[in-house]
Amino acid sequence: MKNILMIPCATQIAVEQFNSLKYNKHFNLVGASHNESDELFQKFIQLKHPKESQEFIQEIIDIINLNNIDILLPSHDDILYILKNIPELQHLIPGSKKETIDICRFKSKTYNVLKQNSNLTQYIPEFKLINYSDWFFKPDRGQGSRGSYQLTEPYLMCEYLPGEEYTIDCFTDSDGEVKFVSPRWRSIIENGISEITSLVLNPEFSFIAEQINKILPFRGAWFYQMKKDVNGNLKFLEVAPRIAGASSITRLNGTNLTSLTIYQHLGYKIDIIPQDLVKVNNRQNPQYNIDYDTIFLDYDDTYPFVIEDLKKLNKHIKIITRHKNILDLPYEIIYVKDNELKSDIIKNQMNQSNMKPIFIDDSFREKKDVLLNCKIPCISLEEVLYLYL
């Protein structure tokens, strides 16, 4: 089992990371933040030092050593930037290399780098870096200090983009190839987070992702955001080497970007088979809208975690297992022999009746087999609660 430290665990990014991994039997999750407590994590560590201090770095190193941390998951752009620049921590952080993270942390660097690809030039907004340290800005027409602002760090002055805004979730494999692109319209945004998001079909976003990836060497999950200008043309907002905080719609559709990035970091070959299950998602109330009447459910490492969930679903439950012992459960049990595929059993039962089934299993291999051969929705146990919420 790998010990994973999420820091700071109070961000929306961390919440999505937690929900992506909370039932994974291979990972033990530890949370750390400056908050006094956190209700998600069984093991929570309160941070004492501000992130800008040298004491903060030593505090993180001490936490890693004391808790035998194998993987470090920064859940904030600034923390990712800071920790990836600490040589002894770099190897613990999955995803893109330090050079890519350093560029993405600054919009001016990102725009200038992307302009090196002639295919992306049209998407770069007009901008100017204002680097007037300790300047004071105030309205030409005004009185007193109303509307005034002291500029103490570089700011980017950009063209106004009033149109629709999009986030495009992406994944790049270990060979540097973009394997996954999922664009979504950010229809309702509050405090920078997409509260309502809808999948869109536009091949232009895939083209842009591949062009970005040619300039910035990504690895694992990343995303970029675009907004339309006054003429309806797409322009860049930002590019980030991490998951997006509102990317749960991607996970509900069968692509768990957090776990994929970790498994890639651990040296596993990544296979992505997205499903078309959810087109619109409410971040605070994600929900499937699947027409089904039967659940084929794995027993080992799945059933024990969803016992209470099953009681809330008025569906026909069929436990399908490779377990060698006779199980005493209040549901129909199907025993799978060593040389049998679960997909063959499910397909045979589908042929014998008019059922509309789904399949729930913690194993990607089993879900892939059933998805490809039975063409039915295949769900991880992390997503079971979205069947009834």
C-alpha positions in Angstrom: 0.0 0.0 0.0 1.2 3.5 -0.9 0.9 6.4 1.5 -0.3 9.5 -0.3 -0.1 13.0 1.2 -2.6 15.6 -0.2 -1.6 19.2 0.5 -3.5 21.5 1.1 -6.3 19.1 1.5 -9.0 21.8 2.0 -9.1 22.9 -1.7 -11.7 21.8 -4.2 -8.8 20.1 -6.1 -8.1 18.0 -3.0 -11.7 17.1 -2.6 -11.8 15.7 -6.1 -8.5 13.9 -5.6 -9.9 12.4 -2.4 -13.2 11.3 -4.0 -11.1 9.7 -6.8 -9.1 7.5 -4.5 -11.1 7.1 -1.3 -12.0 3.4 -1.9 -8.7 2.4 -3.7 -7.3 -0.5 -1.7 -3.7 0.3 -2.9 -3.6 3.8 -1.3 -3.7 5.2 2.2 -4.7 8.9 2.2 -3.2 11.5 4.5 -4.4 15.2 4.4 -2.5 18.3 5.5 -3.6 21.9 5.5 -3.5 25.1 7.7 -7.1 24.4 8.7 -7.8 23.2 12.3 -9.5 20.0 11.0 -10.7 18.2 8.0 -13.7 15.8 8.0 -12.7 13.8 4.9 -9.4 12.4 6.1 -9.0 9.9 8.9 -5.4 11.0 9.3 -5.2 14.8 9.2 -2.1 17.0 10.0 -2.5 20.7 10.7 0.3 22.8 9.1 1.9 25.4 11.3 4.1 27.5 8.9 3.1 29.8 6.0 3.9 28.4 2.6 6.3 31.3 1.7 8.6 30.3 4.6 11.6 28.0 4.6 10.1 26.5 7.8 7.2 25.3 5.6 9.5 23.2 3.4 11.2 21.6 6.4 7.7 20.9 7.9 6.6 19.1 4.8 9.8 17.1 4.7 9.3 16.1 8.3 5.7 15.0 7.7 6.9 12.9 4.7 9.5 11.2 6.8 7.4 10.6 9.9 4.5 9.2 7.9 6.4 7.2 5.3 4.9 9.1 2.4 5.4 7.5 -1.0 3.4 10.0 -3.1 2.9 13.7 -2.7 -0.2 15.3 -4.3 -0.1 19.1 -4.2 -3.7 20.4 -4.4 -2.9 24.1 -5.2 -1.0 25.7 -8.0 1.4 27.6 -5.7 2.1 24.5 -3.5 2.8 22.4 -6.6 5.2 25.1 -7.9 6.9 25.4 -4.5 7.3 21.7 -3.8 8.3 20.7 -7.3 11.2 23.1 -7.0 12.6 21.2 -3.9 15.1 18.7 -5.3 14.4 16.0 -2.6 10.7 16.2 -3.2 10.5 16.2 -7.0 10.4 12.4 -7.4 7.4 12.1 -5.0 5.1 14.3 -7.1 3.3 12.5 -10.0 2.7 14.3 -13.3 4.7 16.8 -15.4 8.3 17.8 -14.9 9.5 20.9 -13.0 10.2 22.8 -16.2 6.5 22.6 -17.4 5.2 23.4 -13.9 7.4 26.5 -13.7 6.1 27.8 -17.1 2.4 27.1 -16.3 2.6 29.0 -13.0 3.0 32.3 -14.9 0.5 33.3 -17.6 3.0 35.5 -19.4 5.5 32.6 -19.7 2.7 30.3 -20.8 1.5 32.7 -23.6 5.1 33.4 -24.8 5.9 29.7 -25.0 2.7 28.8 -26.7 3.3 31.5 -29.3 6.3 29.4 -30.5 3.8 27.1 -32.1 2.4 28.9 -35.2 -0.8 26.9 -34.9 -1.6 28.5 -31.5 -0.8 32.1 -32.3 -4.4 33.0 -33.1 -5.5 31.8 -29.7 -3.1 34.0 -27.7 -5.0 37.0 -26.2 -3.5 40.4 -26.4 -1.6 41.0 -23.2 1.0 43.1 -21.5 3.0 42.4 -18.4 3.0 45.3 -16.0 6.0 45.1 -13.8 5.8 48.3 -11.9 6.7 47.3 -8.3 5.1 49.4 -5.6 2.9 51.4 -8.0 -0.4 52.8 -6.9 -3.4 52.8 -9.3 -6.4 55.1 -8.9 -9.3 56.2 -11.1 -8.7 59.3 -13.2 -12.2 60.4 -12.4 -12.8 59.8 -8.7 -12.3 61.0 -5.2 -10.3 59.8 -2.2 -9.0 56.3 -2.3 -12.2 54.7 -3.8 -11.3 52.2 -6.6 -7.6 52.5 -5.9 -5.2 49.6 -5.8 -1.5 49.3 -4.9 0.5 47.1 -7.3 3.2 45.2 -5.5 3.8 42.4 -7.9 3.7 41.9 -11.7 0.2 41.9 -13.2 -1.0 40.8 -16.6 -3.1 43.3 -18.6 -5.2 41.3 -21.1 -7.9 41.9 -23.6 -11.4 41.5 -22.3 -13.0 38.1 -23.1 -16.8 38.3 -22.5 -17.8 35.0 -24.2 -18.4 31.4 -23.1 -15.7 29.7 -21.0 -14.4 26.2 -21.4 -12.2 23.8 -19.5 -10.5 21.0 -21.4 -9.4 18.0 -19.3 -6.4 16.1 -20.9 -4.1 13.3 -20.2 -0.6 12.7 -21.7 1.0 9.2 -21.5 4.6 8.4 -20.7 5.5 8.5 -24.4 4.4 12.1 -24.6 1.2 11.4 -26.6 -2.1 13.0 -25.7 -4.4 10.1 -24.9 -7.5 11.9 -23.6 -9.2 15.2 -24.4 -12.6 16.1 -22.8 -13.9 19.6 -23.3 -16.7 21.1 -21.2 -18.5 24.3 -21.1 -18.4 26.1 -17.8 -22.0 27.3 -17.8 -22.2 28.5 -14.2 -19.0 29.6 -12.4 -18.7 30.7 -8.7 -15.4 31.8 -7.2 -13.5 30.4 -10.1 -15.0 26.9 -9.9 -17.5 25.4 -12.4 -20.7 24.7 -10.5 -22.5 23.5 -13.6 -20.5 22.0 -16.5 -21.6 20.4 -19.8 -19.6 18.3 -22.2 -19.2 19.7 -25.7 -18.2 18.1 -29.0 -15.7 20.2 -30.9 -12.6 18.7 -32.6 -10.9 22.1 -32.4 -10.2 21.5 -28.7 -8.4 18.2 -29.4 -6.3 19.9 -32.1 -5.4 22.6 -29.6 -4.5 20.1 -26.9 -2.1 18.3 -29.3 -0.5 21.5 -30.3 0.0 22.6 -26.6 1.5 19.2 -25.9 4.1 19.7 -28.6 5.4 22.8 -26.9 4.9 21.9 -23.2 6.0 18.4 -22.3 3.1 17.2 -20.1 2.8 13.9 -18.3 -0.3 12.6 -16.7 -3.4 14.8 -16.1 -3.5 18.4 -17.2 -6.1 20.9 -18.5 -6.4 24.2 -20.3 -9.0 26.9 -20.3 -10.3 29.1 -23.1 -12.8 31.9 -23.4 -14.4 33.5 -26.4 -13.5 37.1 -27.3 -16.0 39.8 -28.5 -16.0 38.3 -31.9 -16.6 34.7 -30.7 -13.0 33.5 -31.2 -11.4 31.2 -28.7 -8.6 32.6 -26.6 -6.4 31.1 -23.9 -7.0 31.8 -20.2 -4.5 29.4 -18.7 -2.8 26.0 -18.9 -2.3 23.9 -15.7 -0.3 20.7 -15.0 -2.9 19.1 -12.7 -6.5 18.0 -12.5 -9.2 20.7 -12.5 -11.3 21.1 -9.4 -14.5 20.5 -11.2 -13.4 17.5 -13.2 -15.7 15.1 -11.5 -17.8 14.8 -14.7 -14.8 13.2 -16.3 -14.5 10.6 -13.5 -18.3 9.9 -13.7 -17.7 9.0 -17.3 -15.1 6.4 -16.5 -11.8 8.3 -16.6 -10.3 8.8 -13.2 -7.6 11.3 -14.0 -6.1 11.3 -10.4 -5.6 7.5 -10.2 -4.4 7.4 -13.8 -1.7 9.9 -13.1 -0.6 8.0 -10.0 -0.4 4.7 -11.7 1.5 6.2 -14.5 3.9 7.6 -12.0 4.3 4.1 -10.5 5.3 2.8 -13.9 2.1 1.1 -15.0 0.9 1.2 -18.6 -2.2 3.4 -18.9 -5.3 2.4 -20.7 -8.2 4.9 -21.1 -11.7 3.9 -22.2 -14.1 6.8 -21.6 -17.9 6.2 -21.4 -20.7 8.4 -22.3 -22.8 8.4 -19.1 -23.1 12.0 -18.0 -23.3 15.1 -20.3 -24.2 17.7 -17.7 -22.9 17.8 -14.1 -23.7 19.8 -11.0 -20.4 19.9 -9.0 -22.2 20.0 -5.6 -24.8 17.4 -6.6 -23.3 15.0 -9.2 -25.7 12.4 -10.4 -26.1 9.6 -13.0 -29.1 9.5 -15.1 -28.9 5.9 -16.3 -31.9 3.8 -17.3 -31.2 0.5 -15.7 -33.0 -2.2 -13.7 -30.2 -4.7 -12.7 -26.8 -4.4 -11.0 -24.1 -6.9 -11.5 -21.8 -6.3 -8.6 -18.3 -7.6 -7.8 -18.0 -9.1 -4.3 -14.3 -8.8 -3.3 -13.2 -5.3 -2.6 -16.5 -3.9 -3.8 -19.6 -5.2 -2.1 -18.3 -4.5 1.5 -18.0 -0.8 0.6 -21.4 -0.3 -0.9 -23.7 -2.4 1.4 -25.6 0.7 2.6 -25.7 2.2 -0.9 -27.4 -0.9 -2.3 -30.2 -0.5 0.3 -31.1 2.8 -1.3 -31.3 1.4 -4.8 -34.6 -0.3 -5.8 -32.9 -2.6 -8.3 -32.3 -6.2 -8.9 -28.8 -7.0 -7.4 -26.7 -9.9 -8.7 -23.4 -10.5 -6.9 -20.8 -11.9 -9.3 -17.7 -13.2 -7.7 -14.6 -15.4 -8.1 -14.8 -16.1 -4.4 -14.1 -19.8 -3.6 -16.3 -20.0 -0.5 -20.1 -20.1 -0.3 -21.4 -16.6 0.5 -24.4 -15.9 2.7 -25.9 -12.7 1.2 -29.4 -11.4 0.7 -28.9 -11.2 -3.0 -28.5 -13.6 -6.0 -24.9 -14.8 -6.2 -23.1 -15.9 -9.4 -19.9 -17.8 -8.9 -17.3 -17.3 -11.7 -14.8 -20.1 -12.5 -11.1 -19.3 -13.0 -11.4 -19.8 -16.7 -14.6 -17.8 -17.1 -15.0 -14.1 -18.0 -17.5 -12.1 -16.1 -18.5 -10.5 -19.5 -19.5 -13.9 -20.9 -21.8 -14.6 -17.9 -23.4 -11.2 -18.0 -23.9 -11.4 -21.8 -25.5 -14.8 -21.5 -28.0 -13.5 -18.9 -28.7 -10.4 -21.1 -29.5 -12.7 -24.0 -32.0 -14.7 -21.8 -33.9 -11.7 -20.5 -34.8 -8.1 -21.3 -32.7 -6.6 -18.5 -31.0 -3.2 -18.6 -27.9 -3.8 -16.5 -24.9 -1.9 -15.1 -21.7 -3.4 -13.8 -19.9 -2.3 -10.6 -16.3 -3.4 -9.9 -13.1 -2.0 -8.4 -11.0 -3.7 -11.0 -10.2 -1.8 -14.2 -9.4 -5.0 -16.0 -12.8 -6.5 -15.2 -14.7 -3.3 -16.1 -12.8 -3.1 -19.4 -13.8 -6.7 -20.2 -17.5 -6.1 -19.5 -17.6 -2.6 -21.2 -16.0 -3.8 -24.4 -18.0 -7.1 -24.6 -21.3 -6.3 -23.1 -21.6 -2.5 -24.0 -23.2 -1.6 -20.6 -22.3 1.1 -18.1 -19.3 0.1 -15.9 -18.9 2.0 -12.7 -16.2 2.1 -10.0 -17.3 1.9 -6.4 -16.3 5.5 -5.8 -19.2 6.5 -8.0 -21.9 4.3 -6.7 -23.5 7.0 -4.5 -24.1 9.1 -7.6 -26.7 6.5 -8.6 -29.1 7.8 -6.0 -28.0 11.3 -4.8 
